[in-house]
Amino acid sequence: MTRRDFIHKWLVYALGLLPVWLLDAYILPRYPLWGVAPMLLPLTVAAVAVLEGAYSGTGFGMAVGLLWELAYPGGFGGLVFYLALSGMAMGSVAQYALSQSFPGCLICSAGVLGLLDCLRVVRMLFINAAGLADLLQVTIPEFLWSLAWTPLVWLLFRAIYNRVGGTRLA
């Protein structure tokens, strides 16, 4: 792959991230279901990691984490590292244990969302912000509502992957 092809590929992935981010940041929070808005950005990291592998998943995860930290208030920088590590882990899992398929993406998305929600619950319990029952009343619907968006994100990034000619994993 030439440098021009490489830059073109990641520019197209960034353009594909734009509508997902707009949905995540501006449209879906206005229409919460069960009182929660879904998190779509971790789904994009899982989809790209499943399609492109561990190295590309790490870089894309870092970029998405940086976008998330800069675009939403109250960040401390941890999401950059979390999404980079998630991209690496999900890319490796997809490469060696699962396949480049929707079920593989669904499993990886559930892993990324589940761990992120668990870390958020532990952090809130640590600072004594709320009780476990109250946190789970928010976390479980958020997890399920976010996971329901996986098919849309997968179809978008799979179409991009097919268009830009990403290298297939073994």
N, CA, C and O of each residue as an XYZ file, in Angstrom:
680
protein
N       0.850     -1.168      0.000
C       0.000      0.000      0.000
C       0.904      1.242      0.000
O       1.807      1.370      0.826
N       0.645      2.126     -0.920
C       1.450      3.343     -0.993
C       1.047      4.311      0.107
O       0.010      4.150      0.751
N       1.874      5.306      0.308
C       1.577      6.315      1.331
C       0.271      7.037      1.005
O      -0.526      7.346      1.891
N       0.075      7.295     -0.271
C      -1.159      7.981     -0.683
C      -2.389      7.125     -0.370
O      -3.392      7.638      0.125
N      -2.314      5.832     -0.656
C      -3.419      4.924     -0.344
C      -3.665      4.847      1.159
O      -4.807      4.819      1.616
N      -2.577      4.813      1.912
C      -2.681      4.751      3.369
C      -3.376      5.999      3.920
O      -4.273      5.894      4.756
N      -2.972      7.147      3.462
C      -3.584      8.402      3.912
C      -5.041      8.467      3.474
O      -5.903      8.897      4.240
N      -5.317      8.044      2.252
C      -6.692      8.031      1.755
C      -7.568      7.113      2.610
O      -8.691      7.469      2.967
N      -7.049      5.944      2.930
C      -7.822      4.985      3.733
C      -8.199      5.577      5.082
O      -9.359      5.490      5.485
N      -7.255      6.172      5.783
C      -7.547      6.687      7.117
C      -8.342      7.978      7.075
O      -9.036      8.300      8.039
N      -8.258      8.720      5.990
C      -9.117      9.882      5.818
C     -10.570      9.443      5.647
O     -11.483     10.065      6.189
N     -10.772      8.371      4.892
C     -12.128      7.850      4.709
C     -12.670      7.297      6.026
O     -13.846      7.486      6.335
N     -11.826      6.615      6.806
C     -12.268      6.156      8.127
C     -12.641      7.343      9.020
O     -13.627      7.278      9.753
N     -11.866      8.415      8.963
C     -12.180      9.608      9.758
C     -13.492     10.230      9.300
O     -14.279     10.689     10.128
N     -13.738     10.251      8.001
C     -15.015     10.768      7.503
C     -16.172      9.866      7.919
O     -17.276     10.350      8.168
N     -15.930      8.569      7.995
C     -16.954      7.646      8.480
C     -17.241      7.840      9.962
O     -18.360      7.610     10.423
N     -16.226      8.264     10.702
C     -16.414      8.528     12.127
C     -17.276      9.764     12.357
O     -17.971      9.851     13.370
N     -17.241     10.705     11.446
C     -17.960     11.970     11.608
C     -19.465     11.800     11.834
O     -19.978     12.361     12.803
N     -20.209     11.052     10.989
C     -21.647     10.919     11.274
C     -21.941     10.167     12.574
O     -22.930     10.451     13.251
N     -21.082      9.209     12.918
C     -21.280      8.480     14.175
C     -21.089      9.431     15.348
O     -21.862      9.407     16.306
N     -20.061     10.264     15.273
C     -19.812     11.226     16.348
C     -20.938     12.243     16.432
O     -21.346     12.610     17.534
N     -21.454     12.709     15.295
C     -22.568     13.657     15.315
C     -23.812     13.033     15.946
O     -24.519     13.686     16.714
N     -24.072     11.777     15.622
C     -25.176     11.063     16.276
C     -24.948     10.968     17.781
O     -25.852     11.218     18.578
N     -23.721     10.601     18.153
C     -23.371     10.391     19.556
C     -23.423     11.692     20.358
O     -23.864     11.697     21.507
N     -22.983     12.770     19.765
C     -22.835     14.015     20.510
C     -24.063     14.915     20.458
O     -24.379     15.587     21.439
N     -24.755     14.935     19.330
C     -25.780     15.956     19.158
C     -27.199     15.456     18.953
O     -28.145     16.162     19.302
N     -27.381     14.271     18.402
C     -28.730     13.822     18.083
C     -29.285     12.877     19.142
O     -30.358     13.129     19.691
N     -28.572     11.798     19.436
C     -29.097     10.794     20.368
C     -29.251     11.292     21.810
O     -30.174     10.838     22.488
N     -28.409     12.192     22.318
C     -28.656     12.686     23.676
C     -29.965     13.469     23.825
O     -30.471     13.623     24.937
N     -30.505     13.954     22.727
C     -31.788     14.680     22.784
C     -32.982     13.737     22.896
O     -34.069     14.152     23.299
N     -32.782     12.478     22.541
C     -33.861     11.490     22.563
C     -33.440     10.260     23.358
O     -33.254      9.189     22.782
N     -33.289     10.397     24.662
C     -32.824      9.240     25.444
C     -33.898      8.161     25.539
O     -35.094      8.443     25.611
N     -33.436      6.939     25.537
C     -34.298      5.789     25.738
C     -33.938      5.199     27.090
O     -32.758      5.007     27.380
N     -34.925      4.909     27.920
C     -34.719      4.444     29.296
C     -33.920      5.456     30.106
O     -33.279      5.098     31.094
N     -33.957      6.705     29.695
C     -33.242      7.746     30.421
C     -31.767      7.833     30.129
O     -31.051      8.564     30.812
N     -31.279      7.099     29.120
C     -29.855      7.109     28.798
C     -29.654      7.304     27.298
O     -30.520      6.989     26.482
N     -28.489      7.831     26.973
C     -28.072      7.960     25.576
C     -26.983      6.920     25.319
O     -26.177      6.640     26.206
N     -26.951      6.349     24.120
C     -25.935      5.323     23.841
C     -24.544      5.929     23.650
O     -24.401      7.109     23.329
N     -23.536      5.104     23.852
C     -22.141      5.472     23.565
C     -21.766      4.789     22.254
O     -21.664      3.563     22.199
N     -21.562      5.565     21.213
C     -21.259      4.991     19.911
C     -19.773      4.973     19.595
O     -19.328      4.162     18.784
N     -19.004      5.842     20.213
C     -17.583      5.920     19.883
C     -16.816      4.635     20.213
O     -15.961      4.237     19.422
N     -17.078      3.971     21.335
C     -16.394      2.690     21.556
C     -16.751      1.631     20.509
O     -15.940      0.755     20.208
N     -17.955      1.714     19.960
C     -18.361      0.763     18.928
C     -17.535      0.944     17.657
O     -17.219     -0.027     16.969
N     -17.189      2.195     17.353
C     -16.383      2.443     16.158
C     -14.988      1.849     16.322
O     -14.421      1.301     15.377
N     -14.448      1.963     17.522
C     -13.119      1.396     17.780
C     -13.164     -0.122     17.627
O     -12.271     -0.715     17.023
N     -14.197     -0.744     18.171
C     -14.318     -2.196     18.061
C     -14.472     -2.627     16.602
O     -13.858     -3.604     16.174
N     -15.287     -1.903     15.842
C     -15.505     -2.271     14.438
C     -14.218     -2.150     13.624
O     -13.882     -3.056     12.861
N     -13.500     -1.047     13.780
C     -12.263     -0.860     13.018
C     -11.204     -1.864     13.475
O     -10.457     -2.387     12.649
N     -11.132     -2.134     14.762
C     -10.156     -3.101     15.266
C     -10.445     -4.497     14.722
O      -9.517     -5.224     14.365
N     -11.712     -4.878     14.656
C     -12.064     -6.186     14.109
C     -11.693     -6.255     12.632
O     -11.205     -7.282     12.162
N     -11.919     -5.178     11.907
C     -11.643     -5.177     10.467
C     -10.163     -5.035     10.136
O      -9.668     -5.685      9.215
N      -9.460     -4.200     10.869
C      -8.093     -3.834     10.496
C      -7.003     -4.503     11.330
O      -5.850     -4.550     10.901
N      -7.338     -5.020     12.504
C      -6.338     -5.681     13.322
C      -5.858     -4.834     14.488
O      -6.343     -3.725     14.715
N      -4.897     -5.377     15.222
C      -4.460     -4.785     16.485
C      -3.733     -3.458     16.306
O      -4.017     -2.503     17.028
N      -2.811     -3.380     15.368
C      -2.039     -2.145     15.215
C      -2.919     -0.982     14.781
O      -2.860      0.104     15.358
N      -3.719     -1.216     13.776
C      -4.613     -0.163     13.305
C      -5.689      0.146     14.340
O      -6.085      1.300     14.500
N      -6.160     -0.879     15.038
C      -7.144     -0.657     16.100
C      -6.595      0.206     17.215
O      -7.317      1.017     17.795
N      -5.303      0.033     17.520
C      -4.669      0.852     18.547
C      -4.625      2.312     18.127
O      -5.001      3.193     18.900
N      -4.174      2.571     16.923
C      -4.088      3.949     16.437
C      -5.445      4.599     16.316
O      -5.620      5.754     16.705
N      -6.421      3.863     15.774
C      -7.766      4.415     15.645
C      -8.385      4.642     17.020
O      -9.062      5.646     17.239
N      -8.155      3.715     17.944
C      -8.662      3.879     19.300
C      -8.079      5.099     19.979
O      -8.783      5.811     20.694
N      -6.795      5.345     19.761
C      -6.171      6.531     20.344
C      -6.779      7.808     19.762
O      -7.037      8.766     20.491
N      -7.005      7.818     18.453
C      -7.600      8.993     17.814
C      -9.029      9.221     18.295
O      -9.418     10.358     18.561
N      -9.808      8.157     18.408
C     -11.189      8.293     18.876
C     -11.212      8.709     20.347
O     -12.046      9.521     20.748
N     -10.308      8.162     21.146
C     -10.219      8.565     22.543
C      -9.862     10.026     22.693
O     -10.393     10.713     23.566
N      -8.965     10.508     21.848
C      -8.606     11.926     21.872
C      -9.798     12.792     21.476
O     -10.054     13.823     22.097
N     -10.526     12.371     20.441
C     -11.744     13.094     20.054
C     -12.737     13.126     21.204
O     -13.324     14.169     21.493
N     -12.926     11.985     21.863
C     -13.884     11.889     22.953
C     -13.476     12.792     24.114
O     -14.322     13.473     24.694
N     -12.214     12.803     24.451
C     -11.740     13.635     25.554
C     -11.856     15.125     25.240
O     -12.175     15.924     26.121
N     -11.599     15.495     23.995
C     -11.643     16.907     23.629
C     -13.056     17.415     23.392
O     -13.333     18.592     23.622
N     -13.949     16.553     22.939
C     -15.290     16.984     22.574
C     -16.280     16.982     23.733
O     -17.286     17.691     23.688
N     -16.011     16.203     24.757
C     -16.946     16.099     25.866
C     -16.287     16.645     27.131
O     -15.103     16.402     27.364
N     -17.030     17.369     27.936
C     -16.424     17.951     29.142
C     -16.162     16.909     30.221
O     -16.785     15.847     30.256
N     -15.232     17.241     31.092
C     -14.975     16.415     32.267
C     -14.005     15.279     32.054
O     -13.915     14.391     32.902
N     -13.285     15.272     30.970
C     -12.335     14.202     30.715
C     -11.043     14.398     31.485
O     -10.687     15.516     31.858
N     -10.353     13.305     31.715
C      -9.079     13.374     32.427
C      -7.956     12.730     31.616
O      -6.829     12.623     32.102
N      -8.246     12.304     30.397
C      -7.236     11.713     29.538
C      -7.228     10.201     29.523
O      -6.549      9.602     28.690
N      -7.954      9.576     30.409
C      -7.941      8.124     30.508
C      -8.581      7.420     29.327
O      -8.213      6.289     29.008
N      -9.537      8.071     28.670
C     -10.209      7.424     27.543
C      -9.282      7.238     26.348
O      -9.471      6.314     25.557
N      -8.290      8.101     26.209
C      -7.324      7.943     25.124
C      -6.600      6.611     25.293
O      -6.478      5.839     24.342
N      -6.128      6.350     26.487
C      -5.399      5.106     26.743
C      -6.331      3.900     26.740
O      -5.977      2.836     26.231
N      -7.520      4.067     27.309
C      -8.458      2.956     27.356
C      -8.852      2.510     25.950
O      -8.831      1.316     25.651
N      -9.211      3.463     25.083
C      -9.638      3.086     23.743
C      -8.478      2.584     22.894
O      -8.677      1.734     22.026
N      -7.271      3.093     23.129
C      -6.108      2.558     22.421
C      -5.858      1.108     22.836
O      -5.634      0.247     21.985
N      -5.896      0.838     24.138
C      -5.720     -0.539     24.609
C      -6.868     -1.436     24.164
O      -6.654     -2.604     23.838
N      -8.083     -0.899     24.148
C      -9.231     -1.676     23.679
C      -9.093     -2.021     22.211
O      -9.370     -3.150     21.806
N      -8.664     -1.051     21.405
C      -8.462     -1.321     19.985
C      -7.421     -2.392     19.761
O      -7.582     -3.260     18.903
N      -6.336     -2.330     20.549
C      -5.293     -3.341     20.428
C      -5.830     -4.715     20.846
O      -5.621     -5.705     20.145
N      -6.509     -4.768     21.969
C      -7.024     -6.045     22.466
C      -8.083     -6.628     21.532
O      -8.039     -7.816     21.213
N      -9.024     -5.811     21.096
C     -10.088     -6.316     20.224
C      -9.544     -6.708     18.856
O     -10.017     -7.675     18.259
N      -8.563     -5.974     18.355
C      -7.937     -6.354     17.098
C      -7.231     -7.688     17.213
O      -7.304     -8.512     16.301
N      -6.547     -7.908     18.327
C      -5.868     -9.193     18.544
C      -6.865    -10.329     18.705
O      -6.678    -11.410     18.145
N      -7.919    -10.088     19.467
C      -8.941    -11.122     19.659
C      -9.588    -11.472     18.329
O      -9.802    -12.647     18.031
N      -9.900    -10.460     17.528
C     -10.532    -10.721     16.235
C      -9.569    -11.437     15.285
O      -9.985    -12.269     14.479
N      -8.302    -11.113     15.385
C      -7.323    -11.694     14.486
C      -7.032    -13.156     14.829
O      -6.868    -13.982     13.931
N      -6.967    -13.476     16.110
C      -6.525    -14.811     16.510
C      -7.625    -15.718     17.044
O      -7.475    -16.939     17.001
N      -8.724    -15.163     17.545
C      -9.741    -16.018     18.149
C     -11.098    -15.938     17.444
O     -11.818    -16.933     17.371
N     -11.437    -14.784     16.938
C     -12.737    -14.604     16.278
C     -12.512    -14.440     14.786
O     -11.487    -14.868     14.257
N     -13.455    -13.832     14.119
C     -13.299    -13.575     12.690
C     -13.747    -12.158     12.377
O     -14.323    -11.475     13.224
N     -13.477    -11.723     11.152
C     -13.907    -10.415     10.700
C     -15.368    -10.504     10.287
O     -15.690    -10.473      9.099
N     -16.234    -10.614     11.260
C     -17.646    -10.778     10.971
C     -18.455     -9.974     11.968
O     -17.927     -9.460     12.954
N     -19.748     -9.875     11.694
C     -20.599     -9.143     12.618
C     -20.641     -9.785     14.009
O     -20.570     -9.060     15.002
N     -20.753    -11.116     14.124
C     -20.708    -11.688     15.480
C     -19.411    -11.365     16.226
O     -19.432    -11.109     17.430
N     -18.295    -11.376     15.517
C     -17.028    -10.997     16.144
C     -17.043     -9.553     16.608
O     -16.552     -9.235     17.691
N     -17.607     -8.683     15.787
C     -17.712     -7.271     16.164
C     -18.657     -7.093     17.345
O     -18.394     -6.278     18.229
N     -19.742     -7.839     17.369
C     -20.697     -7.742     18.473
C     -20.059     -8.179     19.789
O     -20.274     -7.545     20.823
N     -19.285     -9.242     19.758
C     -18.593     -9.715     20.961
C     -17.564     -8.688     21.416
O     -17.469     -8.379     22.604
N     -16.798     -8.164     20.473
C     -15.783     -7.155     20.825
C     -16.427     -5.870     21.333
O     -15.926     -5.255     22.275
N     -17.529     -5.463     20.718
C     -18.238     -4.263     21.177
C     -18.772     -4.455     22.592
O     -18.691     -3.552     23.425
N     -19.316     -5.633     22.854
C     -19.808     -5.913     24.201
C     -18.671     -5.874     25.211
O     -18.844     -5.385     26.327
N     -17.505     -6.390     24.822
C     -16.353     -6.346     25.718
C     -15.894     -4.933     26.014
O     -15.640     -4.590     27.168
N     -15.784     -4.100     24.971
C     -15.338     -2.718     25.157
C     -16.337     -1.941     26.008
O     -15.950     -1.246     26.948
N     -17.621     -2.060     25.676
C     -18.651     -1.334     26.437
C     -18.760     -1.847     27.868
O     -18.877     -1.062     28.809
N     -18.720     -3.172     28.027
C     -18.847     -3.755     29.361
C     -17.720     -3.332     30.286
O     -17.965     -2.959     31.434
N     -16.500     -3.386     29.803
C     -15.365     -2.989     30.632
C     -15.405     -1.495     30.943
O     -15.109     -1.082     32.065
N     -15.772     -0.683     29.945
C     -15.866      0.759     30.178
C     -16.926      1.073     31.227
O     -16.703      1.899     32.113
N     -18.075      0.417     31.126
C     -19.124      0.649     32.125
C     -18.707      0.144     33.501
O     -19.012      0.781     34.509
N     -18.021     -0.982     33.557
C     -17.535     -1.485     34.852
C     -16.543     -0.508     35.478
O     -16.600     -0.247     36.680
N     -15.643      0.027     34.673
C     -14.686      1.008     35.195
C     -15.383      2.273     35.693
O     -14.991      2.851     36.706
N     -16.410      2.692     34.974
C     -17.168      3.868     35.417
C     -17.890      3.602     36.737
O     -17.911      4.460     37.620
N     -18.480      2.418     36.871
C     -19.182      2.064     38.109
C     -18.197      2.009     39.278
O     -18.477      2.530     40.357
N     -17.053      1.381     39.058
C     -16.048      1.290     40.122
C     -15.578      2.688     40.527
O     -15.421      2.978     41.713
N     -15.355      3.551     39.534
C     -14.928      4.920     39.853
C     -15.984      5.668     40.663
O     -15.653      6.366     41.621
N     -17.236      5.525     40.289
C     -18.320      6.203     41.013
C     -18.493      5.630     42.418
O     -18.796      6.365     43.358
N     -18.303      4.330     42.559
C     -18.364      3.735     43.893
C     -17.187      4.208     44.746
O     -17.336      4.445     45.944
N     -16.037      4.340     44.128
C     -14.838      4.770     44.846
C     -14.983      6.188     45.385
O     -14.585      6.471     46.515
N     -15.550      7.074     44.580
C     -15.728      8.454     45.056
C     -17.040      8.637     45.811
O     -17.389      9.746     46.216
N     -17.762      7.527     45.993
C     -18.995      7.524     46.769
C     -20.048      8.455     46.166
O     -20.736      9.175     46.890
N     -20.167      8.436     44.841
C     -21.113      9.310     44.145
C     -22.537      8.775     44.202
O     -23.494      9.549     44.225
N     -22.680      7.441     44.225
C     -24.000      6.827     44.260
C     -23.855      5.382     44.698
O     -22.753      4.835     44.751
N     -24.988      4.779     45.010
C     -24.985      3.376     45.396
C     -24.931      2.469     44.180
O     -25.204      2.900     43.060
N     -24.580      1.224     44.403
C     -24.448      0.268     43.316
C     -25.761      0.067     42.573
O     -25.770     -0.007     41.344
N     -26.858     -0.022     43.293
C     -28.161     -0.231     42.646
C     -28.505      0.939     41.717
O     -29.005      0.736     40.610
N     -28.237      2.145     42.172
C     -28.507      3.320     41.339
C     -27.614      3.344     40.103
O     -28.070      3.674     39.008
N     -26.350      2.996     40.279
C     -25.430      2.980     39.146
C     -25.811      1.909     38.130
O     -25.718      2.141     36.924
N     -26.235      0.753     38.596
C     -26.630     -0.312     37.680
C     -27.918      0.021     36.937
O     -28.135     -0.465     35.827
N     -28.781      0.849     37.542
C     -30.001      1.269     36.851
C     -29.694      2.149     35.649
O     -30.513      2.265     34.737
N     -28.538      2.760     35.641
C     -28.108      3.564     34.500
C     -27.204      2.746     33.581
O     -27.336      2.812     32.359
N     -26.301      1.988     34.159
C     -25.279      1.286     33.387
C     -25.865      0.200     32.490
O     -25.491      0.108     31.320
N     -26.749     -0.601     32.996
C     -27.294     -1.724     32.217
C     -28.101     -1.237     31.012
O     -27.878     -1.731     29.906
N     -29.039     -0.282     31.179
C     -29.727      0.219     29.978
C     -28.782      0.906     28.988
O     -28.959      0.784     27.776
N     -27.784      1.623     29.500
C     -26.822      2.276     28.615
C     -26.040      1.241     27.804
O     -25.823      1.421     26.606
N     -25.627      0.175     28.453
C     -24.907     -0.910     27.780
C     -25.772     -1.529     26.690
O     -25.311     -1.700     25.562
N     -27.017     -1.866     27.010
C     -27.905     -2.517     26.043
C     -28.271     -1.589     24.891
O     -28.297     -2.011     23.735
N     -28.554     -0.329     25.203
C     -28.921      0.647     24.183
C     -27.728      0.931     23.268
O     -27.904      1.115     22.063
N     -26.531      0.968     23.823
C     -25.336      1.170     23.006
C     -25.084     -0.038     22.112
O     -24.768      0.110     20.932
N     -25.222     -1.212     22.667
C     -24.992     -2.441     21.910
C     -25.993     -2.593     20.757
O     -25.678     -3.202     19.735
N     -27.183     -2.044     20.923
C     -28.194     -2.111     19.862
C     -27.767     -1.332     18.619
O     -28.286     -1.589     17.532
N     -26.845     -0.398     18.750
C     -26.357      0.394     17.619
C     -25.205     -0.279     16.888
O     -24.730      0.247     15.882
N     -24.751     -1.415     17.361
C     -23.625     -2.107     16.738
C     -23.873     -2.453     15.270
O     -22.961     -2.271     14.464
N     -25.052     -2.942     14.875
C     -25.239     -3.258     13.448
C     -25.037     -2.051     12.527
O     -24.424     -2.179     11.467
N     -25.541     -0.901     12.920
C     -25.374      0.295     12.096
C     -23.905      0.684     11.961
O     -23.429      0.968     10.862
N     -23.192      0.693     13.082
C     -21.773      1.045     13.062
C     -20.991      0.014     12.263
O     -20.111      0.379     11.483
N     -21.296     -1.268     12.444
C     -20.602     -2.320     11.706
C     -20.823     -2.171     10.204
O     -19.874     -2.267      9.425
N     -22.069     -1.937      9.791
C     -22.347     -1.799      8.364
C     -21.618     -0.606      7.756
O     -21.107     -0.695      6.640
N     -21.568      0.491      8.471
C     -20.873      1.679      7.981
C     -19.381      1.411      7.801
O     -18.824      1.693      6.740
N     -18.742      0.876      8.818
C     -17.304      0.666      8.740
C     -16.938     -0.539      7.867
O     -15.844     -0.580      7.304
N     -17.820     -1.499      7.751
C     -17.576     -2.608      6.824
C     -17.622     -2.099      5.384
O     -16.819     -2.516      4.549
N     -18.566     -1.193      5.094
C     -18.644     -0.599      3.756
C     -17.390      0.223      3.468
O     -16.860      0.179      2.358
N     -16.921      0.961      4.450
C     -15.687      1.729      4.276
C     -14.511      0.783      4.051
O     -13.681      1.009      3.171
N     -14.450     -0.256      4.840
C     -13.371     -1.241      4.715
C     -13.364     -1.856      3.314
O     -12.308     -1.992      2.696
N     -14.535     -2.224      2.824
C     -14.623     -2.804      1.482
C     -14.260     -1.785      0.406
O     -13.698     -2.143     -0.630
N     -14.574     -0.543      0.646
C     -14.322      0.520     -0.351
C     -12.838      0.876     -0.442
O     -12.304      1.040     -1.539
N     -12.176      0.994      0.699
C     -10.781      1.441      0.682
C      -9.797      0.280      0.551
O      -8.586      0.492      0.493
N     -10.310     -0.931      0.506
C      -9.433     -2.073      0.252
C      -8.500     -2.392      1.382
O      -7.306     -2.591      1.161
N      -9.017     -2.447      2.599
C      -8.192     -2.813      3.740
C      -7.621     -4.208      3.571
O      -8.198     -5.035      2.866
N      -6.512     -4.471      4.199
C      -5.907     -5.791      4.108
C      -6.675     -6.767      4.983
O      -6.989     -6.471      6.136
N      -6.964     -7.900      4.442
C      -7.704     -8.918      5.197
C      -6.795     -9.579      6.216
O      -5.613     -9.819      5.967
N      -7.370     -9.863      7.354
C      -6.615    -10.564      8.390
C      -6.628    -12.055      8.095
O      -7.526    -12.559      7.421
N      -5.634    -12.746      8.600
C      -5.563    -14.196      8.391
C      -6.557    -14.915      9.248
O      -6.637    -16.143      9.203
